[in-house]
Amino acid sequence: MKKIKFTTYNNLKVRYSIEGIGTSVVLLHGFLESLAIFSEFTNDLAKHFQVICIDIPGHGKSQVNSNNSMEYIADTVNFVLAELRIEKFFIFGHSMGGYATLAFVEKYPAKVKGFGLLHSHPYADSDEKADSRIKEIELIRQGGKEKMYSINSPKMFADENLLKFKKEVDFAKLLAKQTPDEGIISCIFAMKNRKDMSTFLKNSTLPFLMIQGKKDNYIDYKKVAVNIQLPKDGQKFVLENSGHIGFIEEKNVFLSTLKQFVTNNETEL
């Protein structure tokens, strides 16, 4: 049974969910999402593991930190897991959550059994992307949040999947609509200011999983995804019929892939 809980870190409220028993698996959501984006997926994942989902500060029901950064998000995640007395776990991040996952693994490697990027990448923003972040911030400050999520939320799905997953697209829009403006801005700054983690990822000695969508509208498969250098103990899985949110678009394949990775690496040597 899923439990929704709250804690306080740095005098700010943090929401998280916990369900299932066994090996602990942490999931971090993406931009304009919340832990609720994983609801249907974790119903099945929690049949095999203990699953913890955390609202990233500024999103969902977690309060905004004005000096947000990927390192601060990592510290928030660490606080939640320490409070739960979970010492070792797997951690996976979707999109923006992948950036926070890399920051966590860099800061707290001894706590990580394995980690993964779900429709994410290790690179810093290009100059062009950094400029677009500034434009997004101005759009939000001018009251244009609806314009942003009306474009961004459907873009998470492969173009051919929009009709099939209309209900899920509408839910993604709702989560984005509920995200406070100041939370959106703080996370845009955190993404814009994050450092490049590609060398760190390549040199990691931890088990690593990357799941990519071949029809991703955000991460170009041919130009970006295929060129990411994996660590020695890393593996990549490509979802042929997914865009940027494969745990919805190809849920069963995604679940099987994640489950197998955790199962194969849950026993410490």
C-alpha positions in Angstrom: 0.0 0.0 0.0 1.4 3.4 -1.0 2.0 5.9 1.8 2.3 9.6 1.1 4.5 11.3 3.7 6.1 14.7 4.4 9.3 15.7 6.1 11.2 19.0 6.6 14.6 19.7 5.2 16.3 23.1 5.5 13.0 24.4 7.0 11.2 23.4 3.8 8.5 20.8 3.4 9.3 17.8 1.2 6.8 15.2 0.0 7.6 11.6 -0.8 5.8 8.3 -1.3 6.9 4.8 -0.2 5.4 1.4 -1.1 6.4 -2.2 -1.4 9.0 -4.2 0.4 12.5 -5.5 -0.4 15.4 -3.8 -2.2 15.0 0.0 -2.2 14.5 1.8 -5.5 14.4 5.6 -5.6 12.7 7.4 -8.5 13.1 11.1 -9.3 10.7 12.8 -11.6 11.3 15.3 -14.4 10.6 18.9 -15.1 7.0 20.0 -14.7 6.1 16.7 -13.1 5.8 15.3 -9.6 6.0 11.9 -8.0 2.5 11.4 -9.2 3.8 10.9 -12.8 5.1 7.5 -11.7 1.8 6.3 -10.0 0.7 3.7 -12.5 4.3 2.5 -13.0 5.1 2.1 -9.3 1.9 0.1 -8.7 3.7 -2.7 -10.6 7.3 -2.0 -9.6 6.4 -2.1 -5.9 5.3 -5.7 -6.3 9.0 -6.5 -6.5 10.8 -3.8 -4.6 10.4 -1.0 -2.0 9.8 2.1 -4.1 10.4 5.6 -2.9 9.4 8.6 -5.0 10.3 12.2 -4.0 8.9 15.5 -5.1 11.9 17.6 -6.3 12.0 21.0 -4.4 9.7 23.4 -6.2 7.6 20.7 -7.8 4.6 18.7 -6.5 4.1 19.4 -2.8 7.8 20.0 -2.0 8.4 23.7 -1.2 10.7 25.9 -3.3 14.3 26.5 -2.4 15.3 29.9 -4.0 18.9 28.7 -4.3 18.0 25.5 -6.0 20.7 23.3 -7.6 21.2 19.7 -8.6 23.5 19.4 -5.5 20.7 20.8 -3.3 18.2 18.3 -4.8 20.7 15.5 -4.1 21.1 16.7 -0.5 17.3 16.7 -0.1 17.1 13.1 -1.4 19.8 12.1 0.9 18.0 13.6 3.9 14.7 11.7 3.0 16.5 8.3 2.7 18.5 8.9 5.9 15.3 9.7 7.7 13.9 6.4 6.4 17.1 4.7 7.6 17.7 3.3 4.1 21.4 3.0 3.8 21.9 1.4 0.3 19.6 1.7 -2.7 19.2 2.1 -6.4 18.4 5.5 -7.8 16.9 6.4 -11.2 16.0 9.8 -12.6 13.7 10.8 -15.4 14.8 13.7 -17.5 15.6 16.5 -15.1 15.6 13.9 -12.3 18.5 12.2 -14.2 20.6 15.4 -13.7 19.8 15.2 -9.9 20.6 11.5 -9.9 24.1 12.1 -11.3 24.6 14.8 -8.7 23.5 12.4 -6.0 25.8 9.6 -7.2 28.8 12.0 -7.2 28.1 13.2 -3.7 27.0 9.9 -2.1 28.5 7.0 -4.0 28.7 4.7 -1.0 24.9 4.7 -0.7 24.3 3.7 -4.3 23.9 0.0 -5.4 23.3 1.1 -9.0 21.8 4.1 -10.9 20.2 5.0 -14.1 19.2 7.8 -16.5 15.6 7.5 -17.8 15.3 9.6 -21.0 18.1 11.8 -19.7 21.7 12.6 -20.4 24.9 13.7 -18.6 25.7 16.8 -20.6 25.6 20.5 -19.5 23.4 22.9 -21.4 24.7 24.2 -24.7 24.8 28.0 -25.1 21.7 27.7 -27.3 19.9 25.7 -24.6 21.0 28.0 -21.9 19.5 30.9 -23.8 16.2 29.1 -24.3 16.1 28.5 -20.5 16.3 32.3 -19.9 13.5 32.8 -22.4 11.4 30.2 -20.5 12.0 32.1 -17.2 10.8 35.3 -18.8 7.8 33.5 -20.2 6.8 32.3 -16.7 7.4 35.7 -15.2 5.1 37.2 -17.8 2.3 34.7 -16.9 2.9 32.3 -19.7 3.0 29.0 -17.8 0.0 27.6 -19.7 1.7 28.4 -23.0 4.8 26.5 -21.8 3.1 23.3 -20.6 0.6 23.2 -23.5 3.7 22.7 -25.7 6.0 20.8 -23.3 3.7 18.2 -21.9 2.5 16.7 -25.2 6.1 16.9 -26.5 7.1 14.2 -23.9 5.2 11.6 -25.9 6.2 10.3 -29.3 4.1 12.1 -31.9 2.4 8.9 -32.9 1.4 8.2 -29.3 -0.5 11.4 -28.6 -4.0 10.0 -29.4 -3.3 6.6 -27.7 -2.2 8.3 -24.5 -4.6 11.3 -24.5 -5.6 10.8 -20.9 -1.9 10.6 -19.8 -1.1 13.7 -21.8 -3.9 15.6 -20.1 -2.6 14.3 -16.7 0.9 15.5 -17.5 -0.6 18.9 -18.4 -2.4 19.0 -15.0 0.8 18.2 -13.1 2.5 21.0 -14.9 -0.3 23.4 -14.3 -0.1 22.7 -10.6 3.6 23.4 -10.4 4.1 26.8 -8.8 5.8 29.5 -11.0 8.6 30.0 -8.5 9.3 26.3 -8.5 9.5 26.2 -12.2 11.9 29.1 -12.3 14.1 27.6 -9.5 14.4 24.3 -11.4 15.1 26.1 -14.7 18.0 27.9 -13.0 19.2 24.6 -11.5 19.2 22.9 -14.9 20.9 25.9 -16.6 23.7 26.0 -14.0 24.4 22.3 -13.7 27.8 21.1 -14.7 28.8 18.6 -17.3 28.8 15.0 -15.9 29.7 13.0 -19.0 33.3 12.3 -17.8 32.0 11.4 -14.3 29.5 9.0 -15.8 32.0 7.4 -18.1 34.4 6.8 -15.2 31.8 5.5 -12.8 32.4 2.0 -11.4 28.8 1.5 -10.3 26.2 -0.6 -12.2 24.5 1.8 -14.6 21.4 1.6 -16.8 20.3 4.0 -19.5 16.8 3.8 -21.0 16.3 5.9 -24.1 13.3 6.5 -26.4 14.0 6.2 -30.1 11.3 8.8 -30.9 12.3 11.3 -28.1 11.3 14.9 -29.0 13.7 16.3 -26.4 16.8 14.1 -26.7 17.7 13.5 -30.3 18.4 9.8 -30.5 20.8 9.9 -33.5 22.7 13.1 -32.5 22.8 12.8 -28.7 21.6 9.5 -27.2 23.7 7.1 -29.2 26.9 9.1 -28.4 26.7 8.9 -24.6 29.7 7.0 -23.3 28.7 4.4 -20.8 30.8 3.3 -17.8 32.5 -0.1 -17.7 29.5 -1.6 -15.8 26.9 0.2 -17.9 24.2 -0.9 -20.2 21.7 0.8 -22.6 18.2 -0.2 -23.6 16.4 1.5 -26.4 12.6 1.7 -26.5 11.6 1.5 -30.2 8.1 3.1 -29.8 8.6 5.7 -27.1 9.4 9.3 -26.8 10.5 10.9 -23.6 8.3 9.0 -21.2 8.7 5.3 -21.8 7.4 4.2 -18.4 4.0 5.3 -19.7 4.4 4.7 -23.5 6.0 1.2 -23.2 5.3 0.4 -19.6 5.7 -3.3 -19.6 9.0 -3.3 -21.4 10.3 -0.5 -19.3 9.2 -2.3 -16.1 10.9 -5.6 -17.2 14.1 -3.8 -18.1 14.3 -1.9 -14.8 13.3 -5.0 -12.8 16.0 -7.1 -14.4 18.7 -4.5 -13.8 17.9 -4.2 -10.1 17.6 -7.9 -9.7 20.9 -8.6 -11.4 22.7 -6.1 -9.2 20.9 -6.2 -5.8 23.3 -8.6 -4.2 26.5 -6.8 -3.1 29.8 -8.6 -3.9 
